[in-house]
Amino acid sequence: MSKSKGARITITLECPCRNSNDKNKRKKGIFRYTSTKNRKNTPNRIELMKFCPNCNQHEKFKEIK
C-alpha cells in the first residue's frame, strides 16, 4: 500500500515586481522561489519576505497557483 500525500505541499512564490518598469532593476524577467507549506495550518495563500535579485532588494513574494 502506498502512503497518502499528507498535508504538506510544494508551493511557488513569485515577486510582484515582474510587471514594473523600475530603473533599479538588474535585469528583466520573473524570479520565483519554491517552498513547502502545511495545507491544514495555512489554507489561504501566504506571503514571505525574500530577496529578489532582479529588484536588488527584499520584496514580499506571493504564492501563485
PECOR-V265125 format. One record per pair of residues at least 6 apart in sequence whose ideal C-beta (glycine too) atoms are under 6 Angstrom apart, sorted by sequence separation. I is the first residue (numbers start at 0). J is the second residue. D is the distance in whole Angstrom. If there is no record, write none. Layout:
BEGIN
i->{I,I}
j->{J,J}
d->{D,D}
END
This chain:
BEGIN
i->{50,51,48,48,49,17,46,47,46,14,32,45,13,44,11,12,30,11,30,10,9,10,26,7,25,24,7,8,24,25,6,6,6,14,16,14,14,12,12,13,10,11}
j->{57,58,57,59,60,29,59,60,61,30,49,62,31,62,31,32,51,33,53,34,35,36,53,35,53,53,37,38,54,55,37,38,39,51,54,58,60,60,62,63,62,63}
d->{5,5,5,6,5,5,5,5,5,5,6,5,5,4,6,4,5,6,5,6,5,6,6,5,6,6,6,5,6,5,5,5,4,5,5,5,6,4,6,5,5,5}
END
